[in-house]
Amino acid sequence: MKAIQAAERGGYEALRLVDIPQPRPQAGHALVRVTSAGVTPLDRTVLAGLLPHAAAPPLVPGNEGAGVVIEDPSGRFRAGDRVLFFAGPGGVAQDGTFAEMTSVPSGNLALLPGGIPDDIAGGLPVAYLSAFLALRQAGFREGQSVLAPGVGGSVGNATLKVARALGASQLVSTAGSPAKESAAAADGGLHEVDIVNLERESLADGLARLAPGGVDVVIDALGGPLTGQAVGGLARGGRVVVLGYAAGTETNMYVTDLVWKLAHVSGFSLFAASAEEQAEAYAAVLPLIASGEIAPAHDRSFPLDLAPEALRHLIEDRPFGTVTLSVGA
């Protein structure tokens, strides 16, 4: 089968189109013919050798996707079912979704509603599972305010749209450029979101202006300096859930913000989410997407052989919305 394989650790040039054997059956896994694969920052992290527990090369990247079930020994899905999935160990500890076929834990599969096209579906699992489950971890309730930095990033964008659908009272995000701010304004699903343009002001100053009483929940997929500023902008009893560090792995925060705001700060990893938690998230979110109440932001889809350019585009061009690979019809 055709696949994109990282022959070694390094840059985008380490990704090559190859012919490799199809995956062998594994206990508890389904075999899926991939139609679309999401491209995520994790793929770059693994490729660069910055994830210590990742398998050694050669390795097929890709941690999410959509496709058609070939075989599911668990009996939960039938051959021919259209599905989408978080690949779990795929793309990290074993070959992932940048291939014509992949092996996925059966519990990670969800039926794909007919109204959602494959090129969109391939980039949904990581963003929307993370958004829903991180909001739940934060104890989000209807009527609370939510800050999700990174309006154009897949997780930030998904969090804003899920929180809006679940009844958030105020939504705040950040844009790293006027172009991102303009793209957010053109996204109909974000018309009620207050944007802090980080080229004009800091997140701390923006929160003081837009939410002087503080925000109740922060879902932080960027990390770096923004995390500490977000803690400073919390309402009393506010909660921060950190699930990414694209903006850096270090931050500064005032201990007094933790103490006097009675703040809660925790970490989230989708790899720790159970099959039951994933099923709950899909049951809540997929009908909203299928009905059009949530319109995911999708930048573009690349053919499989252009996976190196797709990953470069995601990391360096910082597009608004998800990037996917079109693998098969």
N, C-alpha and C positions, 0 to 999 in steps of 0.2 A: 504494500500500500504506500501511497505518497504521504510524506510527513515532513515537517520542518524540525530539524534536529540541531541542538547546540552541540557542536563537535568538541568544544572546549569552552572554558570560561573566558569572558572577554566582552568585546563590543558587538554591535549588530552584525558585523561581518562573520561572526562565529556561527550565525544561523544559516543552515543550508538545506535546500530541498533534496530529500533522499528517498530511496525505496527501502522500506524495512518490513519485516514480517508483521502480520496483524497481531494484536494482543492475544495472549493465551488466556483461557478461562481462569477466573479466580473465584474462590468461595466468597459468596456474598456480593459479588460484582455482576453488573449487567454489561453486555457488549453493545455499544451504540455506534451507529454510522453517523459521523459528525456532519452537520450541514453548515454550522456557523460556530466560530470560536471567539470568545471575548479576549481582547488584548488588555492587560492590566499592568500597573507598575510593578506588581510582584514578579512578572516575567523578566523585567530588567534587573530586579534585585537578585534573582536566581542566576541569571546569565552573568552578572558581574561578580558572582562568588561571594555575595554579601549575606547569604542565608546559610549559616553554618551547618544546619541539619539537612540541607538539600542533597539529593543524590549526585554522585560524580558524573560528569559527562561520559559518553554521549547521553543526552536527555532531550525528550520532546517537551517543549514548554506548553503552557496553556492550562488554566485553572478553572475554566468555566466554558459552557457551550450549550448548543441545542442540536438536536438530531433525531434520528429514528432508531428505535430499539430493534436490534437484531436478535438478541436472546437475553432473557432475564430468568436465571434458574430459580430465583425466589418466587416467581409466579405473580409478583405484584403488577408487572407490566407485560403486555403481549407484544409479540413481534409486529412491527409496523406502527406502534404507538409513537406519536410525536412528543418529544420530551425536551425539557431544559434541565440544567444541572450545574451545581457546584461540584467540581471534580475531586474535591478532598485532597488526597495525596497526589493526584495527577498534576504534573508540571513541577512538582517539588521532590517527592520521594519516589515517584515512578513516572513513566511517560504520560503526557497530558493530552490536551485537546487540539493541538496544532497538527492534526493528522486526519486521515479519512475515517479511521475507526479509533475508538478509545474504550478503556475499561473503567467503569464508574461504580462506586458503592451503590447498590440498589436503593438504599434508603435516601440517597441524595437526588433521586430523579423525581420530577413532577410532570404531570401531563401538561402539555402546552396548548392553551386555548387556540382555537382556529383563527381568531382575529388578530393574533400577534405574529407578524412575519419572522422568518428565521433570522434574518440579518439583525433585527432588533433583539430577538430573544437570546442570541448568543452572548450578548453583553449585559443581560439583566441579573443573573444570579448573585454575583458577588456584591453588586451595588444594592440591590433591593433586599436581599437577605440581611446584609449588614445593617442597612437603614432600619428595617423593622425591628430586628433583634436588639440593636443598640438602643433604640428608643424604649423598648421594653425593659432592657437592663437599667435604663435611667429612671424607670418608673413613670414615664410620660403619661399624663392624663389630659383629657380634653380640656381646653381652656388655658393650658400652659403655653408659655413662650419658648421658642426653640431657636438656638443659634447653630447653624451648620456651615462652617467656613468652606470656601471653595465652591462657588455657585456653578462653575462649569465642570467641576470634577464629577465623576460618576457617582461616588458615594454622597458627596455634598448635595448634588442635584436631586438624587433619589430621596435623601432624608427630608429635604424641604417639601417635596411633593407628597411623600407618605404622611409627614406630620400635618400638612395642610388637610389632607383627606381625613385624618383622624381628629381634626378639630382644634388645631393649634390656634392660640389667640394672636400671636405675633410671630413672624418668621424673619430672621436676620441671617445674612450671609456676607461673604467677602468676594471681591473681584480683584484680580491682580493687575488689570489693565482696563483702559476705556473700552477696548474691543470686547472683553468679557462682560463688562457692564452693559454694553449695547446688546450683546447676544442674550443676556438675561432678560433685558427689557422686551426683547422680541419673543421670548418663550412664554406662551400664554399660560403655562402652568405656574409661572413665577410672578404674576402681576401684582401680588400682594406682599412680595418679599422686599424688605429693606436691605439695600446693598451698601456695604462699606468698601469704597474704592481705596485699596491699600497704596495706590500711588499718590493719593491726596491726603490721607490721614491714617493713623494707626488704628488697629482694631479697638484698642482701649478707648481712644477718643471717639471713635464711631459708636461704640456701645454707650458711652456717656451721653451722646447726643440722641441716639435712637431709642435706647432703653434705659433711661436714668434710674429706674427702679431695679434694674438687673434682669437677667433672663433666667428662666427656671431650669432649662435643659440645654446642654451643649453636646453635640455629637461631632467630635473633632477627628477628621480623617487626614489632617495635614500635619499636626504636631509643630515642633520647633517653637519659635517665639510666640506664636499665636496661642498656644496652650496656656501659658502663664497669663496672657492678657485676657483670655476667656474666663479663667478662674476669677480674675479681678472684676469681671463684669457680671458675675452671678448675682442673682437675688438670694435672700436668706434661705438656706436649706437647698440651694441649687445643686445640680448634679452634672458632672462632666464625664463623658465616656470617650476615651481616646482609642482609636482603632487604626491609626496610620501615622506616618512620619515623613511624608514626602517633602515637607518644608524644613525638616531637620529632626535630629534625635535628642536635642538638648533644649531646655527652656528654663526661664527664671520665673519664680512666683513668690509672692509675699506669704509667709506663714500666717500673718494676721488675716489674710483673706480666707484661708482655710478655717481659722479659729472663729472669727467673728461672723462669718457668713454661714457657719455650720455646714461647710461645703463637703461634698462627696466626690472623689475623683477615682475612677476605675478604668481598667483596660478591657478591651474586647478583642477576641480573635474568632473569626468565622470557623477556623479549624476546630474549635472546641464546641461548636454547635451540634447538637444531636440531630438524628434524623427526624425525631418528633418536633423539635423546634423549627427545623427547616420546613417541615410540612405545614406547621401552623403559620409561618410567615408567608409561604406560597398561597395558602388558602385565603389569607387576608389581602394580599397584594395583587395577585394575578387577575382576579375579577375586576379590580379597579383599572388595571391596564387594558384588559380586554374590552371593557365598556367605554374606554376613552376618558374616564375621569382623571386618570394619570396618563400623561403622554411622556414617555421617557425621552431624554435628550440623546440623540444619536448623531455622531459626526459623520462617519463614513465607513464603508466596508471595503477591504482590500482582498484581492485573490490570494490564495494560500501561498503562492510562490513569492509574493511581495511582503511576506511577514516581517523581514528585517526593516523595510521601509515603514510598515504599519507601526512597529514598536518605536522606531525613531520618531515618527510623527507624534505618537502619544506622549513621549517623554520630552522631546525638544520643542515641538510646536504648541504643545499644551492646548489641544482643541477643546471646544465646548461640547461635551457629551462623550458617549462611548465610541470606541473604535473596535471593529470586529473583522474577522477573516471569513470570507465566503469559501467554504470547503467543498461542498457538493450540493447538487440539486435536491 
